[in-house]
């Protein structure tokens, strides 16, 4: 129980840190996780996108972005050990379809 609460606090702190970094570096209405611009992660994120597309068979329907991001997040965490924040995480006041 305490571990889950500690993990949630750690994840929240990391999200806030990345939101602040993104806000200082990015233009446009929506933020994205700044690790996507880090040369160290570019190929890994591209591979996670490819694996996600394969797993979801290119699903493209209302709400599929959430399914895509959730799957991508799990692949990055489980397969590569990377904590990635989706556009939904990075923009809590924005509604995505």
Residue, then its C-alpha position, 0 to 999 in steps of 0.5 A: x500500500x505504501x509502495x503504491x502511494x510512494x510510486x504515485x508521488x514519484x510519478x506525479x513529481x516526474x510528470x510535473x518536472x517534464x511538464x515544466x520542461x516542455x512548457x519552457x521548450x515547446x511552442x503550440x497549444x499541447x505539450x508532449x513528453x520532452x524525452x521524445x526530443x532526446x536523441x538517446x530515446x528517439x529510436x526507442x520511441x519510434x520502435x515503441x510506436x511501431x510495436x504499438x501499431x502492430x499490437x493494435x492493428x492500426x486501430x483508428x476509431x473514436x478514442x483510439x488515441x487513448x488506447x494507443x497511448x496506454x499501449x505505448x506507455x506500457x511497452x516503453x515501461x515494460x520492454x525498455x524501462x522508460x517512463x513516458x507521459x502521454x499527451x493526455x498526461x502532459x495536458x490534463x485540461x485538454x480533452x482528446x478523442 
